[in-house]
Amino acid sequence: MSGPDLSKSRAYALRIRDALRGVSELRDLQFEQELDAAGYFHPPSRTQATKNTLRTIFTKTGWSSREVKAIRGIIRALVEQRGSH
């Protein structure tokens, strides 16, 4: 591999590194714990899949309309939980 192929591979490796760093930073924010406390994860059998989806959403650019709806649901759950205290 040389020239443009090497540049593409390096760029891809850097994007993966940045995405993994983003997942680590998300864990530091404890957003999953906040969402759990707000009752966001339902049904319980889908909790891990939902968490995986959220990690994917937060570590990429160019959200789809479905991902925007998920973010709105997250914000709504957190706001309603805060308002109930």
C-alpha positions as YAML, in Angstrom:
chain: A
units: angstrom
residues:
- id: 1
  name: MET
  ca: [0.00, 0.00, 0.00]
- id: 2
  name: SER
  ca: [1.34, 3.41, -0.92]
- id: 3
  name: GLY
  ca: [0.36, 6.92, -1.92]
- id: 4
  name: PRO
  ca: [-3.39, 7.62, -1.85]
- id: 5
  name: ASP
  ca: [-4.22, 4.17, -0.42]
- id: 6
  name: LEU
  ca: [-1.96, 4.77, 2.57]
- id: 7
  name: SER
  ca: [-3.50, 8.22, 3.11]
- id: 8
  name: LYS
  ca: [-7.02, 6.76, 3.04]
- id: 9
  name: SER
  ca: [-6.03, 4.00, 5.47]
- id: 10
  name: ARG
  ca: [-4.46, 6.50, 7.86]
- id: 11
  name: ALA
  ca: [-7.52, 8.78, 7.68]
- id: 12
  name: TYR
  ca: [-9.78, 5.82, 8.39]
- id: 13
  name: ALA
  ca: [-7.63, 4.73, 11.34]
- id: 14
  name: LEU
  ca: [-7.77, 8.26, 12.75]
- id: 15
  name: ARG
  ca: [-11.59, 8.34, 12.43]
- id: 16
  name: ILE
  ca: [-11.81, 5.03, 14.29]
- id: 17
  name: ARG
  ca: [-9.50, 6.34, 17.01]
- id: 18
  name: ASP
  ca: [-11.56, 9.50, 17.36]
- id: 19
  name: ALA
  ca: [-14.81, 7.51, 17.50]
- id: 20
  name: LEU
  ca: [-13.44, 5.28, 20.24]
- id: 21
  name: ARG
  ca: [-12.26, 8.33, 22.15]
- id: 22
  name: GLY
  ca: [-15.76, 9.76, 21.76]
- id: 23
  name: VAL
  ca: [-17.33, 6.62, 23.25]
- id: 24
  name: SER
  ca: [-14.94, 6.86, 26.18]
- id: 25
  name: GLU
  ca: [-15.85, 10.51, 26.73]
- id: 26
  name: LEU
  ca: [-19.56, 9.64, 26.60]
- id: 27
  name: ARG
  ca: [-19.06, 7.16, 29.41]
- id: 28
  name: ASP
  ca: [-17.46, 9.95, 31.43]
- id: 29
  name: LEU
  ca: [-20.61, 12.04, 30.96]
- id: 30
  name: GLN
  ca: [-22.69, 9.28, 32.56]
- id: 31
  name: PHE
  ca: [-25.52, 9.94, 30.14]
- id: 32
  name: GLU
  ca: [-26.59, 6.30, 30.25]
- id: 33
  name: GLN
  ca: [-27.04, 6.45, 34.02]
- id: 34
  name: GLU
  ca: [-29.07, 9.64, 33.68]
- id: 35
  name: LEU
  ca: [-31.27, 8.07, 31.01]
- id: 36
  name: ASP
  ca: [-31.72, 4.94, 33.11]
- id: 37
  name: ALA
  ca: [-32.79, 7.06, 36.09]
- id: 38
  name: ALA
  ca: [-35.25, 8.87, 33.80]
- id: 39
  name: GLY
  ca: [-36.79, 5.57, 32.73]
- id: 40
  name: TYR
  ca: [-35.64, 6.01, 29.13]
- id: 41
  name: PHE
  ca: [-34.65, 2.39, 28.47]
- id: 42
  name: HIS
  ca: [-37.74, 0.36, 27.69]
- id: 43
  name: PRO
  ca: [-38.43, -2.42, 27.18]
- id: 44
  name: PRO
  ca: [-35.65, -3.78, 29.41]
- id: 45
  name: SER
  ca: [-34.82, -6.47, 26.86]
- id: 46
  name: ARG
  ca: [-33.72, -3.72, 24.41]
- id: 47
  name: THR
  ca: [-31.57, -1.75, 26.85]
- id: 48
  name: GLN
  ca: [-28.19, -2.89, 25.53]
- id: 49
  name: ALA
  ca: [-29.22, -2.45, 21.89]
- id: 50
  name: THR
  ca: [-30.49, 1.05, 22.67]
- id: 51
  name: LYS
  ca: [-27.24, 1.95, 24.44]
- id: 52
  name: ASN
  ca: [-25.25, 0.71, 21.45]
- id: 53
  name: THR
  ca: [-27.39, 2.80, 19.11]
- id: 54
  name: LEU
  ca: [-26.88, 5.90, 21.27]
- id: 55
  name: ARG
  ca: [-23.11, 5.41, 21.28]
- id: 56
  name: THR
  ca: [-23.18, 5.17, 17.50]
- id: 57
  name: ILE
  ca: [-25.28, 8.31, 17.16]
- id: 58
  name: PHE
  ca: [-23.00, 10.35, 19.40]
- id: 59
  name: THR
  ca: [-19.80, 9.30, 17.66]
- id: 60
  name: LYS
  ca: [-20.76, 10.16, 14.09]
- id: 61
  name: THR
  ca: [-21.73, 13.17, 12.06]
- id: 62
  name: GLY
  ca: [-24.66, 13.59, 9.72]
- id: 63
  name: TRP
  ca: [-27.56, 12.28, 11.79]
- id: 64
  name: SER
  ca: [-30.53, 10.66, 10.09]
- id: 65
  name: SER
  ca: [-34.09, 11.75, 10.86]
- id: 66
  name: ARG
  ca: [-34.47, 8.64, 13.02]
- id: 67
  name: GLU
  ca: [-31.38, 9.59, 15.02]
- id: 68
  name: VAL
  ca: [-32.66, 13.14, 15.49]
- id: 69
  name: LYS
  ca: [-35.91, 11.67, 16.87]
- id: 70
  name: ALA
  ca: [-33.86, 9.55, 19.29]
- id: 71
  name: ILE
  ca: [-32.00, 12.64, 20.52]
- id: 72
  name: ARG
  ca: [-35.30, 14.47, 21.00]
- id: 73
  name: GLY
  ca: [-36.56, 11.52, 23.04]
- id: 74
  name: ILE
  ca: [-33.45, 11.61, 25.18]
- id: 75
  name: ILE
  ca: [-33.84, 15.31, 25.88]
- id: 76
  name: ARG
  ca: [-37.56, 14.90, 26.62]
- id: 77
  name: ALA
  ca: [-36.88, 12.03, 29.06]
- id: 78
  name: LEU
  ca: [-34.24, 14.02, 30.90]
- id: 79
  name: VAL
  ca: [-36.31, 17.21, 31.05]
- id: 80
  name: GLU
  ca: [-39.41, 15.36, 32.31]
- id: 81
  name: GLN
  ca: [-37.34, 13.54, 34.93]
- id: 82
  name: ARG
  ca: [-35.79, 16.79, 36.14]
- id: 83
  name: GLY
  ca: [-39.23, 18.42, 36.27]
- id: 84
  name: SER
  ca: [-40.63, 15.66, 38.47]
- id: 85
  name: HIS
  ca: [-38.18, 16.34, 41.30]
...
